[in-house]
């Protein structure tokens, strides 16, 4: 069963990588760098303060820091627990990948980029959608960020799916708590 899943993962990874071109590489390398999302998150924070006011905004910032810390650390526990090699470090598949001189840490299960990206956008979208439905478009960013990891050959598709699942779960739990304890006042 696990071997079948791994074969599907490898097939899908190579299939996605097969669409890669030098002209699109720069885009995906840009998307995958966390610091390139900072303008988007800064805009979200500015709008959050405007909609929520200073006190609720302060609690939003504290909640966000706690959310990302928990999401990231649980991801690291999974990576160290499963010790699944990243495709770019796996001798069984690394020679088949398009090399973009980008690999990252040793282990891949599950994706921290996907987990943290989905955690943050789920949290913000669930908190801020009551002010404007456009905040649901934040999921486009999380999807692009997660997809970039497969495109670059640093994660298998299942790493992304599990990362997105756990990130969405964490983001939903934090949004529920924030709505209950902060917005319901």
C-alpha positions as protocol buffer text, in pm:
chain_id: "A"
residue {
  index: 1
  type: UNK
  ca { x: 0 y: 0 z: 0 }
}
residue {
  index: 2
  type: UNK
  ca { x: 269 y: 252 z: 100 }
}
residue {
  index: 3
  type: UNK
  ca { x: 479 y: 153 z: -200 }
}
residue {
  index: 4
  type: UNK
  ca { x: 180 y: 219 z: -430 }
}
residue {
  index: 5
  type: UNK
  ca { x: 135 y: 566 z: -278 }
}
residue {
  index: 6
  type: UNK
  ca { x: 505 y: 636 z: -322 }
}
residue {
  index: 7
  type: UNK
  ca { x: 487 y: 529 z: -688 }
}
residue {
  index: 8
  type: UNK
  ca { x: 190 y: 760 z: -747 }
}
residue {
  index: 9
  type: UNK
  ca { x: 376 y: 1041 z: -567 }
}
residue {
  index: 10
  type: UNK
  ca { x: 684 y: 993 z: -785 }
}
residue {
  index: 11
  type: UNK
  ca { x: 475 y: 976 z: -1103 }
}
residue {
  index: 12
  type: UNK
  ca { x: 287 y: 1297 z: -1017 }
}
residue {
  index: 13
  type: UNK
  ca { x: 607 y: 1477 z: -916 }
}
residue {
  index: 14
  type: UNK
  ca { x: 777 y: 1390 z: -1244 }
}
residue {
  index: 15
  type: UNK
  ca { x: 462 y: 1477 z: -1438 }
}
residue {
  index: 16
  type: UNK
  ca { x: 448 y: 1826 z: -1281 }
}
residue {
  index: 17
  type: UNK
  ca { x: 819 y: 1874 z: -1333 }
}
residue {
  index: 18
  type: UNK
  ca { x: 771 y: 1778 z: -1699 }
}
residue {
  index: 19
  type: UNK
  ca { x: 582 y: 2105 z: -1752 }
}
residue {
  index: 20
  type: UNK
  ca { x: 878 y: 2307 z: -1628 }
}
residue {
  index: 21
  type: UNK
  ca { x: 1054 y: 2551 z: -1855 }
}
residue {
  index: 22
  type: UNK
  ca { x: 1340 y: 2792 z: -1795 }
}
residue {
  index: 23
  type: UNK
  ca { x: 1099 y: 3083 z: -1849 }
}
residue {
  index: 24
  type: UNK
  ca { x: 859 y: 2961 z: -1578 }
}
residue {
  index: 25
  type: UNK
  ca { x: 1133 y: 2859 z: -1332 }
}
residue {
  index: 26
  type: UNK
  ca { x: 1190 y: 3218 z: -1219 }
}
residue {
  index: 27
  type: UNK
  ca { x: 821 y: 3261 z: -1135 }
}
residue {
  index: 28
  type: UNK
  ca { x: 808 y: 2948 z: -918 }
}
residue {
  index: 29
  type: UNK
  ca { x: 1139 y: 3029 z: -750 }
}
residue {
  index: 30
  type: UNK
  ca { x: 994 y: 3372 z: -666 }
}
residue {
  index: 31
  type: UNK
  ca { x: 667 y: 3228 z: -531 }
}
residue {
  index: 32
  type: UNK
  ca { x: 841 y: 2972 z: -309 }
}
residue {
  index: 33
  type: UNK
  ca { x: 1052 y: 3227 z: -119 }
}
residue {
  index: 34
  type: UNK
  ca { x: 870 y: 3315 z: 201 }
}
residue {
  index: 35
  type: UNK
  ca { x: 994 y: 3673 z: 205 }
}
residue {
  index: 36
  type: UNK
  ca { x: 825 y: 3742 z: -129 }
}
residue {
  index: 37
  type: UNK
  ca { x: 486 y: 3694 z: 39 }
}
residue {
  index: 38
  type: UNK
  ca { x: 560 y: 3965 z: 294 }
}
residue {
  index: 39
  type: UNK
  ca { x: 393 y: 4249 z: 96 }
}
residue {
  index: 40
  type: UNK
  ca { x: 72 y: 4045 z: 79 }
}
residue {
  index: 41
  type: UNK
  ca { x: 83 y: 3969 z: 451 }
}
residue {
  index: 42
  type: UNK
  ca { x: 163 y: 4332 z: 531 }
}
residue {
  index: 43
  type: UNK
  ca { x: -141 y: 4441 z: 331 }
}
residue {
  index: 44
  type: UNK
  ca { x: -355 y: 4186 z: 516 }
}
residue {
  index: 45
  type: UNK
  ca { x: -227 y: 4318 z: 850 }
}
residue {
  index: 46
  type: UNK
  ca { x: -297 y: 4681 z: 753 }
}
residue {
  index: 47
  type: UNK
  ca { x: -651 y: 4592 z: 647 }
}
residue {
  index: 48
  type: UNK
  ca { x: -697 y: 4381 z: 960 }
}
residue {
  index: 49
  type: UNK
  ca { x: -609 y: 4675 z: 1183 }
}
residue {
  index: 50
  type: UNK
  ca { x: -846 y: 4895 z: 989 }
}
residue {
  index: 51
  type: UNK
  ca { x: -1136 y: 4649 z: 1024 }
}
residue {
  index: 52
  type: UNK
  ca { x: -1068 y: 4527 z: 1378 }
}
residue {
  index: 53
  type: UNK
  ca { x: -925 y: 4825 z: 1566 }
}
residue {
  index: 54
  type: UNK
  ca { x: -604 y: 4826 z: 1767 }
}
residue {
  index: 55
  type: UNK
  ca { x: -698 y: 4593 z: 2055 }
}
residue {
  index: 56
  type: UNK
  ca { x: -844 y: 4314 z: 1841 }
}
residue {
  index: 57
  type: UNK
  ca { x: -564 y: 4365 z: 1590 }
}
residue {
  index: 58
  type: UNK
  ca { x: -302 y: 4316 z: 1864 }
}
residue {
  index: 59
  type: UNK
  ca { x: -468 y: 3991 z: 1963 }
}
residue {
  index: 60
  type: UNK
  ca { x: -479 y: 3892 z: 1595 }
}
residue {
  index: 61
  type: UNK
  ca { x: -102 y: 3944 z: 1565 }
}
residue {
  index: 62
  type: UNK
  ca { x: -36 y: 3740 z: 1880 }
}
residue {
  index: 63
  type: UNK
  ca { x: -269 y: 3466 z: 1753 }
}
residue {
  index: 64
  type: UNK
  ca { x: -95 y: 3464 z: 1414 }
}
residue {
  index: 65
  type: UNK
  ca { x: 252 y: 3431 z: 1568 }
}
residue {
  index: 66
  type: UNK
  ca { x: 130 y: 3147 z: 1789 }
}
residue {
  index: 67
  type: UNK
  ca { x: -46 y: 2980 z: 1494 }
}
residue {
  index: 68
  type: UNK
  ca { x: 261 y: 2984 z: 1269 }
}
residue {
  index: 69
  type: UNK
  ca { x: 487 y: 2870 z: 1554 }
}
residue {
  index: 70
  type: UNK
  ca { x: 265 y: 2571 z: 1630 }
}
residue {
  index: 71
  type: UNK
  ca { x: 212 y: 2485 z: 1263 }
}
residue {
  index: 72
  type: UNK
  ca { x: 585 y: 2503 z: 1193 }
}
residue {
  index: 73
  type: UNK
  ca { x: 693 y: 2304 z: 1497 }
}
residue {
  index: 74
  type: UNK
  ca { x: 438 y: 2027 z: 1441 }
}
residue {
  index: 75
  type: UNK
  ca { x: 562 y: 2010 z: 1081 }
}
residue {
  index: 76
  type: UNK
  ca { x: 917 y: 1965 z: 1208 }
}
residue {
  index: 77
  type: UNK
  ca { x: 803 y: 1686 z: 1442 }
}
residue {
  index: 78
  type: UNK
  ca { x: 647 y: 1504 z: 1146 }
}
residue {
  index: 79
  type: UNK
  ca { x: 957 y: 1552 z: 931 }
}
residue {
  index: 80
  type: UNK
  ca { x: 1186 y: 1419 z: 1203 }
}
residue {
  index: 81
  type: UNK
  ca { x: 942 y: 1139 z: 1286 }
}
residue {
  index: 82
  type: UNK
  ca { x: 888 y: 1012 z: 931 }
}
residue {
  index: 83
  type: UNK
  ca { x: 1234 y: 1101 z: 798 }
}
residue {
  index: 84
  type: UNK
  ca { x: 1112 y: 1085 z: 438 }
}
residue {
  index: 85
  type: UNK
  ca { x: 1382 y: 1222 z: 211 }
}
residue {
  index: 86
  type: UNK
  ca { x: 1298 y: 1517 z: -9 }
}
residue {
  index: 87
  type: UNK
  ca { x: 1282 y: 1413 z: -375 }
}
residue {
  index: 88
  type: UNK
  ca { x: 1590 y: 1624 z: -447 }
}
residue {
  index: 89
  type: UNK
  ca { x: 1780 y: 1428 z: -177 }
}
residue {
  index: 90
  type: UNK
  ca { x: 1636 y: 1087 z: -265 }
}
residue {
  index: 91
  type: UNK
  ca { x: 1886 y: 887 z: -476 }
}
residue {
  index: 92
  type: UNK
  ca { x: 1600 y: 685 z: -629 }
}
residue {
  index: 93
  type: UNK
  ca { x: 1448 y: 989 z: -801 }
}
residue {
  index: 94
  type: UNK
  ca { x: 1682 y: 1288 z: -774 }
}
residue {
  index: 95
  type: UNK
  ca { x: 1860 y: 1211 z: -1101 }
}
residue {
  index: 96
  type: UNK
  ca { x: 1523 y: 1226 z: -1284 }
}
residue {
  index: 97
  type: UNK
  ca { x: 1437 y: 1574 z: -1156 }
}
residue {
  index: 98
  type: UNK
  ca { x: 1495 y: 1901 z: -1333 }
}
residue {
  index: 99
  type: UNK
  ca { x: 1771 y: 2062 z: -1133 }
}
residue {
  index: 100
  type: UNK
  ca { x: 1707 y: 2420 z: -1028 }
}
residue {
  index: 101
  type: UNK
  ca { x: 1987 y: 2425 z: -769 }
}
residue {
  index: 102
  type: UNK
  ca { x: 1725 y: 2451 z: -497 }
}
residue {
  index: 103
  type: UNK
  ca { x: 1661 y: 2177 z: -247 }
}
residue {
  index: 104
  type: UNK
  ca { x: 1625 y: 2277 z: 118 }
}
residue {
  index: 105
  type: UNK
  ca { x: 1642 y: 2053 z: 424 }
}
residue {
  index: 106
  type: UNK
  ca { x: 1679 y: 1679 z: 424 }
}
residue {
  index: 107
  type: UNK
  ca { x: 1323 y: 1564 z: 498 }
}
residue {
  index: 108
  type: UNK
  ca { x: 994 y: 1637 z: 324 }
}
residue {
  index: 109
  type: UNK
  ca { x: 692 y: 1491 z: 501 }
}
residue {
  index: 110
  type: UNK
  ca { x: 498 y: 1709 z: 530 }
}
residue {
  index: 111
  type: UNK
  ca { x: 553 y: 2050 z: 367 }
}
residue {
  index: 112
  type: UNK
  ca { x: 606 y: 2341 z: 605 }
}
residue {
  index: 113
  type: UNK
  ca { x: 542 y: 2589 z: 323 }
}
residue {
  index: 114
  type: UNK
  ca { x: 203 y: 2428 z: 258 }
}
residue {
  index: 115
  type: UNK
  ca { x: 117 y: 2395 z: 626 }
}
residue {
  index: 116
  type: UNK
  ca { x: 216 y: 2748 z: 725 }
}
residue {
  index: 117
  type: UNK
  ca { x: 70 y: 2900 z: 408 }
}
residue {
  index: 118
  type: UNK
  ca { x: -267 y: 2731 z: 449 }
}
residue {
  index: 119
  type: UNK
  ca { x: -270 y: 2792 z: 825 }
}
residue {
  index: 120
  type: UNK
  ca { x: -223 y: 3165 z: 783 }
}
residue {
  index: 121
  type: UNK
  ca { x: -459 y: 3218 z: 489 }
}
residue {
  index: 122
  type: UNK
  ca { x: -729 y: 3000 z: 646 }
}
residue {
  index: 123
  type: UNK
  ca { x: -703 y: 3198 z: 969 }
}
residue {
  index: 124
  type: UNK
  ca { x: -715 y: 3538 z: 798 }
}
residue {
  index: 125
  type: UNK
  ca { x: -984 y: 3437 z: 548 }
}
residue {
  index: 126
  type: UNK
  ca { x: -1212 y: 3303 z: 821 }
}
residue {
  index: 127
  type: UNK
  ca { x: -1161 y: 3610 z: 1039 }
}
residue {
  index: 128
  type: UNK
  ca { x: -1179 y: 3875 z: 768 }
}
residue {
  index: 129
  type: UNK
  ca { x: -1435 y: 3731 z: 522 }
}
residue {
  index: 130
  type: UNK
  ca { x: -1712 y: 3898 z: 723 }
}
residue {
  index: 131
  type: UNK
  ca { x: -1566 y: 4233 z: 615 }
}
residue {
  index: 132
  type: UNK
  ca { x: -1510 y: 4142 z: 254 }
}
residue {
  index: 133
  type: UNK
  ca { x: -1548 y: 3814 z: 64 }
}
residue {
  index: 134
  type: UNK
  ca { x: -1233 y: 3894 z: -137 }
}
residue {
  index: 135
  type: UNK
  ca { x: -1027 y: 3764 z: 153 }
}
residue {
  index: 136
  type: UNK
  ca { x: -1121 y: 3414 z: 36 }
}
residue {
  index: 137
  type: UNK
  ca { x: -891 y: 3481 z: -262 }
}
residue {
  index: 138
  type: UNK
  ca { x: -601 y: 3437 z: -20 }
}
residue {
  index: 139
  type: UNK
  ca { x: -628 y: 3066 z: -90 }
}
residue {
  index: 140
  type: UNK
  ca { x: -487 y: 3132 z: -437 }
}
residue {
  index: 141
  type: UNK
  ca { x: -161 y: 3239 z: -272 }
}
residue {
  index: 142
  type: UNK
  ca { x: -150 y: 2925 z: -55 }
}
residue {
  index: 143
  type: UNK
  ca { x: -217 y: 2702 z: -357 }
}
residue {
  index: 144
  type: UNK
  ca { x: 55 y: 2870 z: -565 }
}
residue {
  index: 145
  type: UNK
  ca { x: 300 y: 2848 z: -275 }
}
residue {
  index: 146
  type: UNK
  ca { x: 225 y: 2480 z: -221 }
}
residue {
  index: 147
  type: UNK
  ca { x: 242 y: 2396 z: -592 }
}
residue {
  index: 148
  type: UNK
  ca { x: 581 y: 2568 z: -621 }
}
residue {
  index: 149
  type: UNK
  ca { x: 725 y: 2308 z: -387 }
}
residue {
  index: 150
  type: UNK
  ca { x: 632 y: 2022 z: -621 }
}
residue {
  index: 151
  type: UNK
  ca { x: 738 y: 2218 z: -930 }
}
residue {
  index: 152
  type: UNK
  ca { x: 1081 y: 2274 z: -774 }
}
residue {
  index: 153
  type: UNK
  ca { x: 1116 y: 1906 z: -682 }
}
residue {
  index: 154
  type: UNK
  ca { x: 1153 y: 1963 z: -308 }
}
residue {
  index: 155
  type: UNK
  ca { x: 825 y: 1794 z: -208 }
}
residue {
  index: 156
  type: UNK
  ca { x: 610 y: 1509 z: -326 }
}
residue {
  index: 157
  type: UNK
  ca { x: 242 y: 1587 z: -391 }
}
residue {
  index: 158
  type: UNK
  ca { x: 137 y: 1396 z: -78 }
}
residue {
  index: 159
  type: UNK
  ca { x: 367 y: 1623 z: 130 }
}
residue {
  index: 160
  type: UNK
  ca { x: 166 y: 1916 z: -4 }
}
residue {
  index: 161
  type: UNK
  ca { x: -173 y: 1755 z: 51 }
}
residue {
  index: 162
  type: UNK
  ca { x: -93 y: 1668 z: 413 }
}
residue {
  index: 163
  type: UNK
  ca { x: 67 y: 2009 z: 473 }
}
residue {
  index: 164
  type: UNK
  ca { x: -240 y: 2185 z: 333 }
}
residue {
  index: 165
  type: UNK
  ca { x: -470 y: 1964 z: 542 }
}
residue {
  index: 166
  type: UNK
  ca { x: -286 y: 2027 z: 869 }
}
residue {
  index: 167
  type: UNK
  ca { x: -244 y: 2397 z: 792 }
}
residue {
  index: 168
  type: UNK
  ca { x: -614 y: 2433 z: 717 }
}
residue {
  index: 169
  type: UNK
  ca { x: -695 y: 2247 z: 1037 }
}
residue {
  index: 170
  type: UNK
  ca { x: -469 y: 2472 z: 1249 }
}
residue {
  index: 171
  type: UNK
  ca { x: -598 y: 2786 z: 1078 }
}
residue {
  index: 172
  type: UNK
  ca { x: -960 y: 2682 z: 1134 }
}
residue {
  index: 173
  type: UNK
  ca { x: -904 y: 2599 z: 1502 }
}
residue {
  index: 174
  type: UNK
  ca { x: -729 y: 2931 z: 1564 }
}
residue {
  index: 175
  type: UNK
  ca { x: -1000 y: 3124 z: 1376 }
}
residue {
  index: 176
  type: UNK
  ca { x: -1271 y: 2954 z: 1580 }
}
residue {
  index: 177
  type: UNK
  ca { x: -1092 y: 3041 z: 1904 }
}
residue {
  index: 178
  type: UNK
  ca { x: -1031 y: 3399 z: 1792 }
}
residue {
  index: 179
  type: UNK
  ca { x: -1395 y: 3447 z: 1694 }
}
residue {
  index: 180
  type: UNK
  ca { x: -1514 y: 3298 z: 2022 }
}
residue {
  index: 181
  type: UNK
  ca { x: -1281 y: 3485 z: 2257 }
}
residue {
  index: 182
  type: UNK
  ca { x: -1210 y: 3808 z: 2072 }
}
residue {
  index: 183
  type: UNK
  ca { x: -1477 y: 3888 z: 1815 }
}
residue {
  index: 184
  type: UNK
  ca { x: -1771 y: 3781 z: 2029 }
}
residue {
  index: 185
  type: UNK
  ca { x: -1700 y: 4050 z: 2289 }
}
